Protein backbone atom coordinates (compact mmCIF):
# COMPACT_ATOMS: atom_id res chain seq x y z
CA UNK A 1 0.00 0.00 0.00
CA UNK A 2 1.40 3.31 -1.04
CA UNK A 3 1.95 6.21 1.25
CA UNK A 4 -0.99 8.28 -0.07
CA UNK A 5 -3.30 5.33 0.48
CA UNK A 6 -2.08 4.97 4.05
CA UNK A 7 -2.68 8.66 4.67
CA UNK A 8 -6.22 8.41 3.31
CA UNK A 9 -6.92 5.34 5.46
CA UNK A 10 -5.61 7.08 8.53
CA UNK A 11 -7.81 10.09 7.84
CA UNK A 12 -10.86 7.83 7.43
CA UNK A 13 -10.11 6.00 10.70
CA UNK A 14 -9.65 9.32 12.49
CA UNK A 15 -12.96 10.56 11.18
CA UNK A 16 -14.66 7.35 12.30
CA UNK A 17 -13.14 7.72 15.75
CA UNK A 18 -14.27 11.35 15.96
CA UNK A 19 -17.78 10.37 14.78
CA UNK A 20 -17.95 7.61 17.38
CA UNK A 21 -16.73 9.92 20.09
CA UNK A 22 -19.36 12.49 19.17
CA UNK A 23 -22.10 9.79 19.19
CA UNK A 24 -20.90 8.51 22.55
CA UNK A 25 -20.79 12.02 24.00
CA UNK A 26 -24.30 12.77 22.76
CA UNK A 27 -25.56 9.46 24.16
CA UNK A 28 -23.98 10.06 27.54
CA UNK A 29 -25.31 13.61 27.56
CA UNK A 30 -28.85 12.38 26.87
CA UNK A 31 -28.57 9.77 29.61
CA UNK A 32 -27.22 12.35 32.06
CA UNK A 33 -29.96 14.82 31.14
CA UNK A 34 -32.63 12.18 31.66
CA UNK A 35 -31.10 11.15 34.96
CA UNK A 36 -31.12 14.78 36.07
CA UNK A 37 -34.75 15.13 35.00
CA UNK A 38 -35.66 11.98 36.94
CA UNK A 39 -33.76 13.15 40.04
CA UNK A 40 -35.39 16.60 39.89
CA UNK A 41 -38.79 14.93 39.68
CA UNK A 42 -37.99 12.70 42.65
CA UNK A 43 -36.81 15.73 44.64
CA UNK A 44 -40.27 17.17 43.98
CA UNK A 45 -41.88 13.89 45.13
CA UNK A 46 -43.04 13.22 41.56
CA UNK A 47 -42.63 9.56 40.65
CA UNK A 48 -44.89 9.68 37.61
CA UNK A 49 -42.18 10.69 35.08
CA UNK A 50 -41.63 8.17 32.28
CA UNK A 51 -39.41 8.22 29.14
CA UNK A 52 -40.40 6.98 25.66
CA UNK A 53 -38.90 3.62 24.76
CA UNK A 54 -38.97 4.04 20.98
CA UNK A 55 -35.48 5.61 21.22
CA UNK A 56 -32.65 4.44 23.50
CA UNK A 57 -34.87 1.55 24.45
CA UNK A 58 -32.61 -0.12 26.98
CA UNK A 59 -31.61 3.08 28.78
CA UNK A 60 -35.13 4.52 28.90
CA UNK A 61 -36.59 1.16 29.96
CA UNK A 62 -34.06 0.98 32.82
CA UNK A 63 -34.89 4.54 33.92
CA UNK A 64 -38.62 3.80 33.74
CA UNK A 65 -38.09 0.69 35.84
CA UNK A 66 -36.25 2.72 38.49
CA UNK A 67 -39.03 5.32 38.49
CA UNK A 68 -41.69 2.61 38.78
CA UNK A 69 -39.93 0.92 41.69
CA UNK A 70 -39.59 4.25 43.47
CA UNK A 71 -43.26 4.98 42.80
CA UNK A 72 -44.26 1.60 44.25
CA UNK A 73 -42.03 2.23 47.27
CA UNK A 74 -43.58 5.67 47.82
CA UNK A 75 -47.07 4.16 47.58
CA UNK A 76 -46.17 1.56 50.18
CA UNK A 77 -44.75 4.25 52.48
CA UNK A 78 -47.93 6.35 52.12
CA UNK A 79 -50.06 3.27 52.76
CA UNK A 80 -48.03 2.45 55.88
CA UNK A 81 -48.36 6.03 57.12
CA UNK A 82 -52.13 5.93 56.65
CA UNK A 83 -52.26 2.56 58.39
CA UNK A 84 -50.45 3.81 61.48
CA UNK A 85 -52.36 7.11 61.34
CA UNK A 86 -55.65 5.23 61.46
CA UNK A 87 -54.38 3.27 64.45
CA UNK A 88 -53.26 6.36 66.38
CA UNK A 89 -56.54 8.11 65.56
CA UNK A 90 -58.68 5.31 67.01
CA UNK A 91 -56.76 3.99 70.02
CA UNK A 92 -57.64 5.24 73.49
CA UNK A 93 -53.97 5.77 74.30
CA UNK A 94 -52.71 9.31 73.75
CA UNK A 95 -49.59 9.65 71.60
CA UNK A 96 -47.29 12.69 71.41
CA UNK A 97 -44.27 12.89 69.09
CA UNK A 98 -42.01 15.71 70.25
CA UNK A 99 -39.05 17.21 68.39
CA UNK A 100 -35.87 18.34 70.23
CA UNK A 101 -37.05 21.96 69.76
CA UNK A 102 -40.25 21.19 71.66
CA UNK A 103 -42.48 21.27 68.60
CA UNK A 104 -45.06 18.51 68.55
CA UNK A 105 -45.09 16.61 65.27
CA UNK A 106 -48.06 14.43 66.22
CA UNK A 107 -50.82 14.61 68.81
CA UNK A 108 -53.53 12.04 68.21
CA UNK A 109 -57.20 12.67 69.17
CA UNK A 110 -56.85 10.63 72.36
CA UNK A 111 -53.97 12.83 73.55
CA UNK A 112 -55.96 16.00 72.86
CA UNK A 113 -58.94 14.56 74.73
CA UNK A 114 -56.85 13.49 77.75
CA UNK A 115 -55.15 16.90 77.89
CA UNK A 116 -58.49 18.66 77.25
CA UNK A 117 -57.14 20.73 74.37
CA UNK A 118 -58.45 21.31 70.82
CA UNK A 119 -54.89 21.37 69.43
CA UNK A 120 -51.28 21.46 70.59
CA UNK A 121 -48.22 22.49 68.56
CA UNK A 122 -45.52 23.08 71.18
CA UNK A 123 -44.78 21.45 74.50
CA UNK A 124 -44.57 24.86 76.21
CA UNK A 125 -48.34 25.27 75.86
CA UNK A 126 -48.74 22.54 78.50
CA UNK A 127 -46.93 24.56 81.15
CA UNK A 128 -49.95 26.49 82.55
CA UNK A 129 -52.38 23.56 82.81
CA UNK A 130 -50.03 20.55 83.06
CA UNK A 131 -46.82 21.82 84.72
CA UNK A 132 -45.88 18.34 85.93
CA UNK A 133 -46.22 16.85 82.46
CA UNK A 134 -44.35 19.77 80.92
CA UNK A 135 -41.48 19.22 83.37
CA UNK A 136 -41.23 15.61 82.19
CA UNK A 137 -41.46 16.20 78.44
CA UNK A 138 -39.82 19.57 77.70
CA UNK A 139 -36.42 17.83 77.43
CA UNK A 140 -35.91 14.42 75.76
CA UNK A 141 -36.10 11.83 78.55
CA UNK A 142 -36.65 8.36 77.05
CA UNK A 143 -37.42 5.43 79.31
CA UNK A 144 -39.86 7.21 81.63
CA UNK A 145 -42.63 5.18 83.24
CA UNK A 146 -44.47 7.32 85.76
CA UNK A 147 -47.86 8.77 86.69
CA UNK A 148 -48.96 12.40 86.34
CA UNK A 149 -52.33 13.08 87.96
CA UNK A 150 -54.65 10.53 86.32
CA UNK A 151 -52.29 9.76 83.41
CA UNK A 152 -49.77 6.94 83.08
CA UNK A 153 -46.87 8.40 81.07
CA UNK A 154 -44.28 6.36 79.18
CA UNK A 155 -41.60 7.68 76.83
CA UNK A 156 -39.22 6.29 74.25
CA UNK A 157 -36.98 7.80 71.57
CA UNK A 158 -36.79 7.41 67.81
CA UNK A 159 -34.02 8.57 65.47
CA UNK A 160 -35.02 9.68 61.96
CA UNK A 161 -32.99 9.13 58.79
CA UNK A 162 -31.80 12.74 59.10
CA UNK A 163 -30.36 12.03 62.54
CA UNK A 164 -33.04 13.90 64.51
CA UNK A 165 -34.07 12.28 67.79
CA UNK A 166 -37.79 12.40 68.46
CA UNK A 167 -39.41 11.72 71.84
CA UNK A 168 -42.51 9.54 71.72
CA UNK A 169 -44.75 9.83 74.78
CA UNK A 170 -47.82 7.68 75.43
CA UNK A 171 -50.59 8.77 77.79
CA UNK A 172 -53.11 6.38 79.36
CA UNK A 173 -56.05 7.41 81.51
CA UNK A 174 -55.89 5.40 84.72
CA UNK A 175 -58.77 7.17 86.47
CA UNK A 176 -60.82 3.99 86.61
CA UNK A 177 -57.89 1.99 88.03
CA UNK A 178 -57.23 4.67 90.65
CA UNK A 179 -60.92 4.84 91.48
CA UNK A 180 -61.13 1.06 91.77
CA UNK A 181 -58.08 0.86 94.00
CA UNK A 182 -59.40 3.69 96.15
CA UNK A 183 -62.81 2.06 96.34
CA UNK A 184 -61.38 -1.32 97.35
CA UNK A 185 -59.43 0.38 100.14
CA UNK A 186 -62.54 2.12 101.42
CA UNK A 187 -64.57 -1.07 101.13
CA UNK A 188 -62.12 -3.00 103.26
CA UNK A 189 -61.93 -0.18 105.81
CA UNK A 190 -65.72 0.04 105.82
CA UNK A 191 -66.08 -3.67 106.45
CA UNK A 192 -63.68 -3.58 109.40
CA UNK A 193 -65.08 -0.39 110.94
CA UNK A 194 -68.68 -1.49 110.48
CA UNK A 195 -67.99 -4.74 112.25
CA UNK A 196 -66.03 -3.20 115.12
CA UNK A 197 -68.28 -0.19 115.68
CA UNK A 198 -71.53 -2.13 115.51
CA UNK A 199 -70.20 -4.71 117.93
CA UNK A 200 -69.12 -1.94 120.26
CA UNK A 201 -72.22 0.25 120.29
CA UNK A 202 -74.92 -2.44 120.22
CA UNK A 203 -74.59 -3.32 123.92
CA UNK A 204 -74.27 0.39 124.83
CA UNK A 205 -77.62 1.15 123.18
CA UNK A 206 -79.22 -1.85 124.86
CA UNK A 207 -77.87 -0.99 128.31
CA UNK A 208 -78.84 2.70 128.01
CA UNK A 209 -82.41 1.83 127.04
CA UNK A 210 -82.66 -0.74 129.85
CA UNK A 211 -81.39 1.73 132.46
CA UNK A 212 -83.90 4.37 131.28
CA UNK A 213 -86.74 1.88 131.73
CA UNK A 214 -85.60 0.73 135.18
CA UNK A 215 -84.57 4.10 136.57
CA UNK A 216 -87.32 5.52 138.83
CA UNK A 217 -85.37 8.35 140.41
CA UNK A 218 -85.93 12.07 139.95
CA UNK A 219 -82.40 13.31 139.19
CA UNK A 220 -82.55 15.18 135.87
CA UNK A 221 -78.87 14.70 135.21
CA UNK A 222 -79.33 10.91 135.16
CA UNK A 223 -82.24 11.15 132.72
CA UNK A 224 -80.41 13.59 130.48
CA UNK A 225 -77.26 11.52 130.66
CA UNK A 226 -79.05 8.34 129.59
CA UNK A 227 -80.82 10.23 126.80
CA UNK A 228 -77.47 11.59 125.60
CA UNK A 229 -75.94 8.13 125.60
CA UNK A 230 -78.90 6.71 123.70
CA UNK A 231 -79.02 9.54 121.15
CA UNK A 232 -75.26 9.51 120.55
CA UNK A 233 -75.12 5.77 119.99
CA UNK A 234 -78.09 5.87 117.63
CA UNK A 235 -76.42 8.68 115.64
CA UNK A 236 -73.31 6.56 115.47
CA UNK A 237 -75.38 3.62 114.22
CA UNK A 238 -76.86 5.83 111.50
CA UNK A 239 -73.36 6.95 110.54
CA UNK A 240 -72.24 3.35 110.23
CA UNK A 241 -75.34 2.56 108.16
CA UNK A 242 -74.39 5.33 105.73
CA UNK A 243 -70.84 4.03 105.67
CA UNK A 244 -72.11 0.57 104.83
CA UNK A 245 -74.05 1.89 101.82
CA UNK A 246 -70.77 2.48 100.02
CA UNK A 247 -70.01 -1.23 99.90
CA UNK A 248 -73.37 -2.98 100.00
CA UNK A 249 -74.49 -2.06 96.49
CA UNK A 250 -76.97 -4.28 94.65
CA UNK A 251 -75.41 -5.73 91.51
CA UNK A 252 -76.55 -3.81 88.40
CA UNK A 253 -79.18 -5.31 86.10
CA UNK A 254 -78.17 -3.74 82.78
CA UNK A 255 -80.63 -3.19 79.94
CA UNK A 256 -80.51 -1.21 76.70
CA UNK A 257 -82.22 2.19 76.95
CA UNK A 258 -82.08 5.73 75.60
CA UNK A 259 -80.24 8.06 77.98
CA UNK A 260 -82.02 11.24 76.81
CA UNK A 261 -85.52 10.49 78.24
CA UNK A 262 -83.91 9.34 81.49
CA UNK A 263 -82.09 12.67 81.71
CA UNK A 264 -85.39 14.50 81.21
CA UNK A 265 -86.89 12.43 84.04
CA UNK A 266 -84.00 13.29 86.37
CA UNK A 267 -84.43 17.00 85.66
CA UNK A 268 -88.20 16.79 86.22
CA UNK A 269 -87.63 15.07 89.56
CA UNK A 270 -85.20 17.72 90.79
CA UNK A 271 -86.96 20.85 89.55
CA UNK A 272 -90.23 21.90 88.01
CA UNK A 273 -88.66 24.72 85.93
CA UNK A 274 -89.11 24.33 82.14
CA UNK A 275 -86.03 23.18 80.28
CA UNK A 276 -84.29 25.44 77.74
CA UNK A 277 -82.87 23.50 74.81
CA UNK A 278 -80.19 26.04 73.88
CA UNK A 279 -78.13 24.37 71.20
CA UNK A 280 -76.33 27.55 70.15
CA UNK A 281 -75.04 28.45 73.62
CA UNK A 282 -74.63 25.24 75.63
CA UNK A 283 -72.03 26.65 78.03
CA UNK A 284 -73.04 28.16 81.36
CA UNK A 285 -73.05 31.95 81.52
CA UNK A 286 -70.88 32.79 84.49
CA UNK A 287 -71.30 36.54 84.11
CA UNK A 288 -74.90 36.76 85.25
CA UNK A 289 -75.76 37.42 88.89
CA UNK A 290 -76.80 34.46 90.97
CA UNK A 291 -80.30 34.50 92.34
CA UNK A 292 -82.58 32.25 94.29
CA UNK A 293 -84.88 29.88 92.45
CA UNK A 294 -84.57 26.99 90.04
CA UNK A 295 -81.64 27.17 87.61
CA UNK A 296 -81.88 27.37 83.84
CA UNK A 297 -81.06 24.14 82.03
CA UNK A 298 -79.43 24.11 78.59
CA UNK A 299 -79.27 20.78 76.80
CA UNK A 300 -77.13 19.71 73.87
CA UNK A 301 -78.48 16.39 72.64
CA UNK A 302 -77.52 14.12 69.73
CA UNK A 303 -79.93 13.75 66.83
CA UNK A 304 -80.04 9.96 67.17
CA UNK A 305 -80.98 8.09 70.39
CA UNK A 306 -78.16 7.89 72.94
CA UNK A 307 -78.59 4.22 73.78
CA UNK A 308 -76.56 2.77 76.64
CA UNK A 309 -76.24 -0.62 78.32
CA UNK A 310 -76.59 -0.13 82.09
CA UNK A 311 -78.94 -0.41 85.06
CA UNK A 312 -81.59 2.22 84.36
CA UNK A 313 -82.66 2.85 87.96
CA UNK A 314 -79.08 3.14 89.20
CA UNK A 315 -78.15 5.58 86.44
CA UNK A 316 -81.26 7.66 87.28
CA UNK A 317 -80.16 7.78 90.91
CA UNK A 318 -76.74 9.11 89.84
CA UNK A 319 -78.21 11.74 87.47
CA UNK A 320 -80.53 13.03 90.20
CA UNK A 321 -77.63 13.29 92.63
CA UNK A 322 -75.40 15.18 90.16
CA UNK A 323 -78.14 17.65 89.27
CA UNK A 324 -79.05 18.18 92.95
CA UNK A 325 -75.39 18.89 93.74
CA UNK A 326 -75.31 21.55 91.02
CA UNK A 327 -78.50 23.15 92.35
CA UNK A 328 -77.21 23.09 95.93
CA UNK A 329 -74.04 24.83 94.70
CA UNK A 330 -76.27 27.85 93.85
CA UNK A 331 -75.96 27.34 90.10
CA UNK A 332 -78.10 29.59 87.93
CA UNK A 333 -77.24 27.71 84.72
CA UNK A 334 -76.73 23.96 84.33
CA UNK A 335 -75.47 22.89 80.90
CA UNK A 336 -75.84 19.22 80.00
CA UNK A 337 -74.40 17.69 76.85
CA UNK A 338 -74.77 14.12 75.56
CA UNK A 339 -72.13 13.23 72.97
CA UNK A 340 -72.40 10.71 70.17
CA UNK A 341 -70.80 7.28 70.75
CA UNK A 342 -67.00 7.22 70.70
CA UNK A 343 -65.04 4.04 71.43
CA UNK A 344 -68.34 2.27 72.20
CA UNK A 345 -69.27 4.81 74.90
CA UNK A 346 -71.82 7.57 75.40
CA UNK A 347 -70.49 10.68 77.18
CA UNK A 348 -72.64 12.97 79.34
CA UNK A 349 -71.22 16.27 80.65
CA UNK A 350 -72.94 18.21 83.44
CA UNK A 351 -71.48 21.71 83.85
CA UNK A 352 -72.73 24.40 86.22
CA UNK A 353 -71.80 27.96 87.17
CA UNK A 354 -72.33 27.45 90.88
CA UNK A 355 -69.79 28.05 93.63
CA UNK A 356 -66.42 27.01 92.13
CA UNK A 357 -64.45 24.21 93.71
CA UNK A 358 -61.17 25.05 95.39
CA UNK A 359 -58.11 23.06 94.22
CA UNK A 360 -58.12 21.10 97.50
CA UNK A 361 -61.84 20.35 97.26
CA UNK A 362 -61.52 19.29 93.60
CA UNK A 363 -59.08 16.53 94.55
CA UNK A 364 -61.31 15.19 97.35
CA UNK A 365 -64.88 15.35 96.06
CA UNK A 366 -65.02 11.59 95.44
CA UNK A 367 -63.56 10.75 98.86
CA UNK A 368 -66.19 9.07 101.06
CA UNK A 369 -67.58 11.34 103.81
CA UNK A 370 -65.87 14.44 102.47
CA UNK A 371 -68.44 17.20 102.11
CA UNK A 372 -68.61 21.00 101.94
CA UNK A 373 -72.30 21.09 102.89
CA UNK A 374 -73.26 21.90 106.49
CA UNK A 375 -75.58 18.90 106.76
CA UNK A 376 -74.13 16.69 104.02
CA UNK A 377 -73.18 13.06 104.55
CA UNK A 378 -70.35 13.04 102.01
CA UNK A 379 -71.40 9.80 100.35
CA UNK A 380 -73.29 11.16 97.33
CA UNK A 381 -70.47 11.51 94.80
CA UNK A 382 -68.47 8.55 96.11
CA UNK A 383 -71.59 6.36 95.91
CA UNK A 384 -72.39 7.74 92.44
CA UNK A 385 -68.91 6.83 91.20
CA UNK A 386 -69.29 3.37 92.77
CA UNK A 387 -72.58 2.88 90.89
CA UNK A 388 -71.17 4.04 87.55
CA UNK A 389 -68.04 1.92 87.99
CA UNK A 390 -70.24 -1.12 88.68
CA UNK A 391 -72.01 -0.38 85.38
CA UNK A 392 -68.65 -0.37 83.54
CA UNK A 393 -68.63 3.39 83.17
CA UNK A 394 -66.60 6.31 84.50
CA UNK A 395 -67.42 9.45 86.50
CA UNK A 396 -64.74 12.14 86.76
CA UNK A 397 -64.29 15.82 87.43
CA UNK A 398 -63.19 17.28 84.08
CA UNK A 399 -63.28 21.03 84.71
CA UNK A 400 -60.73 22.72 82.43
CA UNK A 401 -57.94 24.66 84.21
CA UNK A 402 -58.80 28.24 85.22
CA UNK A 403 -62.45 27.64 84.32
CA UNK A 404 -64.95 29.18 86.81
CA UNK A 405 -67.51 26.45 86.12
CA UNK A 406 -67.64 22.91 87.47
CA UNK A 407 -67.98 20.03 85.01
CA UNK A 408 -68.51 16.34 85.76
CA UNK A 409 -68.21 13.84 82.92
CA UNK A 410 -70.02 10.51 82.95
CA UNK A 411 -69.47 7.74 80.40
CA UNK A 412 -71.50 4.57 79.90
CA UNK A 413 -71.06 1.63 77.51
CA UNK A 414 -73.28 1.36 74.45
CA UNK A 415 -75.27 -1.80 73.66
CA UNK A 416 -72.57 -2.83 71.16
CA UNK A 417 -70.05 -3.01 74.00
CA UNK A 418 -71.55 -5.44 76.44
CA UNK A 419 -70.12 -5.09 79.96
CA UNK A 420 -68.83 -8.09 81.88
CA UNK A 421 -71.31 -9.19 84.53
CA UNK A 422 -70.13 -8.70 88.07
CA UNK A 423 -69.74 -11.79 90.15
C-alpha positions in Angstrom: 0.0 0.0 0.0 1.4 3.3 -1.0 2.0 6.2 1.3 -1.0 8.3 -0.1 -3.3 5.3 0.5 -2.1 5.0 4.1 -2.7 8.7 4.7 -6.2 8.4 3.3 -6.9 5.3 5.5 -5.6 7.1 8.5 -7.8 10.1 7.8 -10.9 7.8 7.4 -10.1 6.0 10.7 -9.6 9.3 12.5 -13.0 10.6 11.2 -14.7 7.3 12.3 -13.1 7.7 15.7 -14.3 11.3 16.0 -17.8 10.4 14.8 -18.0 7.6 17.4 -16.7 9.9 20.1 -19.4 12.5 19.2 -22.1 9.8 19.2 -20.9 8.5 22.6 -20.8 12.0 24.0 -24.3 12.8 22.8 -25.6 9.5 24.2 -24.0 10.1 27.5 -25.3 13.6 27.6 -28.9 12.4 26.9 -28.6 9.8 29.6 -27.2 12.3 32.1 -30.0 14.8 31.1 -32.6 12.2 31.7 -31.1 11.1 35.0 -31.1 14.8 36.1 -34.8 15.1 35.0 -35.7 12.0 36.9 -33.8 13.2 40.0 -35.4 16.6 39.9 -38.8 14.9 39.7 -38.0 12.7 42.7 -36.8 15.7 44.6 -40.3 17.2 44.0 -41.9 13.9 45.1 -43.0 13.2 41.6 -42.6 9.6 40.6 -44.9 9.7 37.6 -42.2 10.7 35.1 -41.6 8.2 32.3 -39.4 8.2 29.1 -40.4 7.0 25.7 -38.9 3.6 24.8 -39.0 4.0 21.0 -35.5 5.6 21.2 -32.7 4.4 23.5 -34.9 1.6 24.5 -32.6 -0.1 27.0 -31.6 3.1 28.8 -35.1 4.5 28.9 -36.6 1.2 30.0 -34.1 1.0 32.8 -34.9 4.5 33.9 -38.6 3.8 33.7 -38.1 0.7 35.8 -36.3 2.7 38.5 -39.0 5.3 38.5 -41.7 2.6 38.8 -39.9 0.9 41.7 -39.6 4.3 43.5 -43.3 5.0 42.8 -44.3 1.6 44.2 -42.0 2.2 47.3 -43.6 5.7 47.8 -47.1 4.2 47.6 -46.2 1.6 50.2 -44.8 4.3 52.5 -47.9 6.3 52.1 -50.1 3.3 52.8 -48.0 2.5 55.9 -48.4 6.0 57.1 -52.1 5.9 56.6 -52.3 2.6 58.4 -50.5 3.8 61.5 -52.4 7.1 61.3 -55.7 5.2 61.5 -54.4 3.3 64.4 -53.3 6.4 66.4 -56.5 8.1 65.6 -58.7 5.3 67.0 -56.8 4.0 70.0 -57.6 5.2 73.5 -54.0 5.8 74.3 -52.7 9.3 73.7 -49.6 9.7 71.6 -47.3 12.7 71.4 -44.3 12.9 69.1 -42.0 15.7 70.2 -39.0 17.2 68.4 -35.9 18.3 70.2 -37.1 22.0 69.8 -40.2 21.2 71.7 -42.5 21.3 68.6 -45.1 18.5 68.5 -45.1 16.6 65.3 -48.1 14.4 66.2 -50.8 14.6 68.8 -53.5 12.0 68.2 -57.2 12.7 69.2 -56.8 10.6 72.4 -54.0 12.8 73.5 -56.0 16.0 72.9 -58.9 14.6 74.7 -56.9 13.5 77.7 -55.1 16.9 77.9 -58.5 18.7 77.2 -57.1 20.7 74.4 -58.5 21.3 70.8 -54.9 21.4 69.4 -51.3 21.5 70.6 -48.2 22.5 68.6 -45.5 23.1 71.2 -44.8 21.5 74.5 -44.6 24.9 76.2 -48.3 25.3 75.9 -48.7 22.5 78.5 -46.9 24.6 81.1 -49.9 26.5 82.6 -52.4 23.6 82.8 -50.0 20.6 83.1 -46.8 21.8 84.7 -45.9 18.3 85.9 -46.2 16.9 82.5 -44.3 19.8 80.9 -41.5 19.2 83.4 -41.2 15.6 82.2 -41.5 16.2 78.4 -39.8 19.6 77.7 -36.4 17.8 77.4 -35.9 14.4 75.8 -36.1 11.8 78.5 -36.7 8.4 77.1 -37.4 5.4 79.3 -39.9 7.2 81.6 -42.6 5.2 83.2 -44.5 7.3 85.8 -47.9 8.8 86.7 -49.0 12.4 86.3 -52.3 13.1 88.0 -54.6 10.5 86.3 -52.3 9.8 83.4 -49.8 6.9 83.1 -46.9 8.4 81.1 -44.3 6.4 79.2 -41.6 7.7 76.8 -39.2 6.3 74.3 -37.0 7.8 71.6 -36.8 7.4 67.8 -34.0 8.6 65.5 -35.0 9.7 62.0 -33.0 9.1 58.8 -31.8 12.7 59.1 -30.4 12.0 62.5 -33.0 13.9 64.5 -34.1 12.3 67.8 -37.8 12.4 68.5 -39.4 11.7 71.8 -42.5 9.5 71.7 -44.8 9.8 74.8 -47.8 7.7 75.4 -50.6 8.8 77.8 -53.1 6.4 79.4 -56.1 7.4 81.5 -55.9 5.4 84.7 -58.8 7.2 86.5 -60.8 4.0 86.6 -57.9 2.0 88.0 -57.2 4.7 90.6 -60.9 4.8 91.5 -61.1 1.1 91.8 -58.1 0.9 94.0 -59.4 3.7 96.2 -62.8 2.1 96.3 -61.4 -1.3 97.4 -59.4 0.4 100.1 -62.5 2.1 101.4 -64.6 -1.1 101.1 -62.1 -3.0 103.3 -61.9 -0.2 105.8 -65.7 0.0 105.8 -66.1 -3.7 106.4 -63.7 -3.6 109.4 -65.1 -0.4 110.9 -68.7 -1.5 110.5 -68.0 -4.7 112.3 -66.0 -3.2 115.1 -68.3 -0.2 115.7 -71.5 -2.1 115.5 -70.2 -4.7 117.9 -69.1 -1.9 120.3 -72.2 0.2 120.3 -74.9 -2.4 120.2 -74.6 -3.3 123.9 -74.3 0.4 124.8 -77.6 1.2 123.2 -79.2 -1.8 124.9 -77.9 -1.0 128.3 -78.8 2.7 128.0 -82.4 1.8 127.0 -82.7 -0.7 129.9 -81.4 1.7 132.5 -83.9 4.4 131.3 -86.7 1.9 131.7 -85.6 0.7 135.2 -84.6 4.1 136.6 -87.3 5.5 138.8 -85.4 8.4 140.4 -85.9 12.1 140.0 -82.4 13.3 139.2 -82.5 15.2 135.9 -78.9 14.7 135.2 -79.3 10.9 135.2 -82.2 11.1 132.7 -80.4 13.6 130.5 -77.3 11.5 130.7 -79.1 8.3 129.6 -80.8 10.2 126.8 -77.5 11.6 125.6 -75.9 8.1 125.6 -78.9 6.7 123.7 -79.0 9.5 121.1 -75.3 9.5 120.6 -75.1 5.8 120.0 -78.1 5.9 117.6 -76.4 8.7 115.6 -73.3 6.6 115.5 -75.4 3.6 114.2 -76.9 5.8 111.5 -73.4 7.0 110.5 -72.2 3.4 110.2 -75.3 2.6 108.2 -74.4 5.3 105.7 -70.8 4.0 105.7 -72.1 0.6 104.8 -74.1 1.9 101.8 -70.8 2.5 100.0 -70.0 -1.2 99.9 -73.4 -3.0 100.0 -74.5 -2.1 96.5 -77.0 -4.3 94.6 -75.4 -5.7 91.5 -76.6 -3.8 88.4 -79.2 -5.3 86.1 -78.2 -3.7 82.8 -80.6 -3.2 79.9 -80.5 -1.2 76.7 -82.2 2.2 76.9 -82.1 5.7 75.6 -80.2 8.1 78.0 -82.0 11.2 76.8 -85.5 10.5 78.2 -83.9 9.3 81.5 -82.1 12.7 81.7 -85.4 14.5 81.2 -86.9 12.4 84.0 -84.0 13.3 86.4 -84.4 17.0 85.7 -88.2 16.8 86.2 -87.6 15.1 89.6 -85.2 17.7 90.8 -87.0 20.9 89.5 -90.2 21.9 88.0 -88.7 24.7 85.9 -89.1 24.3 82.1 -86.0 23.2 80.3 -84.3 25.4 77.7 -82.9 23.5 74.8 -80.2 26.0 73.9 -78.1 24.4 71.2 -76.3 27.6 70.2 -75.0 28.4 73.6 -74.6 25.2 75.6 -72.0 26.7 78.0 -73.0 28.2 81.4 -73.0 31.9 81.5 -70.9 32.8 84.5 -71.3 36.5 84.1 -74.9 36.8 85.3 -75.8 37.4 88.9 -76.8 34.5 91.0 -80.3 34.5 92.3 -82.6 32.3 94.3 -84.9 29.9 92.5 -84.6 27.0 90.0 -81.6 27.2 87.6 -81.9 27.4 83.8 -81.1 24.1 82.0 -79.4 24.1 78.6 -79.3 20.8 76.8 -77.1 19.7 73.9 -78.5 16.4 72.6 -77.5 14.1 69.7 -79.9 13.7 66.8 -80.0 10.0 67.2 -81.0 8.1 70.4 -78.2 7.9 72.9 -78.6 4.2 73.8 -76.6 2.8 76.6 -76.2 -0.6 78.3 -76.6 -0.1 82.1 -78.9 -0.4 85.1 -81.6 2.2 84.4 -82.7 2.8 88.0 -79.1 3.1 89.2 -78.1 5.6 86.4 -81.3 7.7 87.3 -80.2 7.8 90.9 -76.7 9.1 89.8 -78.2 11.7 87.5 -80.5 13.0 90.2 -77.6 13.3 92.6 -75.4 15.2 90.2 -78.1 17.7 89.3 -79.0 18.2 92.9 -75.4 18.9 93.7 -75.3 21.5 91.0 -78.5 23.1 92.4 -77.2 23.1 95.9 -74.0 24.8 94.7 -76.3 27.8 93.9 -76.0 27.3 90.1 -78.1 29.6 87.9 -77.2 27.7 84.7 -76.7 24.0 84.3 -75.5 22.9 80.9 -75.8 19.2 80.0 -74.4 17.7 76.9 -74.8 14.1 75.6 -72.1 13.2 73.0 -72.4 10.7 70.2 -70.8 7.3 70.8 -67.0 7.2 70.7 -65.0 4.0 71.4 -68.3 2.3 72.2 -69.3 4.8 74.9 -71.8 7.6 75.4 -70.5 10.7 77.2 -72.6 13.0 79.3 -71.2 16.3 80.6 -72.9 18.2 83.4 -71.5 21.7 83.9 -72.7 24.4 86.2 -71.8 28.0 87.2 -72.3 27.5 90.9 -69.8 28.1 93.6 -66.4 27.0 92.1 -64.4 24.2 93.7 -61.2 25.1 95.4 -58.1 23.1 94.2 -58.1 21.1 97.5 -61.8 20.3 97.3 -61.5 19.3 93.6 -59.1 16.5 94.5 -61.3 15.2 97.4 -64.9 15.4 96.1 -65.0 11.6 95.4 -63.6 10.7 98.9 -66.2 9.1 101.1 -67.6 11.3 103.8 -65.9 14.4 102.5 -68.4 17.2 102.1 -68.6 21.0 101.9 -72.3 21.1 102.9 -73.3 21.9 106.5 -75.6 18.9 106.8 -74.1 16.7 104.0 -73.2 13.1 104.6 -70.4 13.0 102.0 -71.4 9.8 100.4 -73.3 11.2 97.3 -70.5 11.5 94.8 -68.5 8.6 96.1 -71.6 6.4 95.9 -72.4 7.7 92.4 -68.9 6.8 91.2 -69.3 3.4 92.8 -72.6 2.9 90.9 -71.2 4.0 87.6 -68.0 1.9 88.0 -70.2 -1.1 88.7 -72.0 -0.4 85.4 -68.7 -0.4 83.5 -68.6 3.4 83.2 -66.6 6.3 84.5 -67.4 9.4 86.5 -64.7 12.1 86.8 -64.3 15.8 87.4 -63.2 17.3 84.1 -63.3 21.0 84.7 -60.7 22.7 82.4 -57.9 24.7 84.2 -58.8 28.2 85.2 -62.5 27.6 84.3 -64.9 29.2 86.8 -67.5 26.5 86.1 -67.6 22.9 87.5 -68.0 20.0 85.0 -68.5 16.3 85.8 -68.2 13.8 82.9 -70.0 10.5 83.0 -69.5 7.7 80.4 -71.5 4.6 79.9 -71.1 1.6 77.5 -73.3 1.4 74.5 -75.3 -1.8 73.7 -72.6 -2.8 71.2 -70.0 -3.0 74.0 -71.6 -5.4 76.4 -70.1 -5.1 80.0 -68.8 -8.1 81.9 -71.3 -9.2 84.5 -70.1 -8.7 88.1 -69.7 -11.8 90.1 
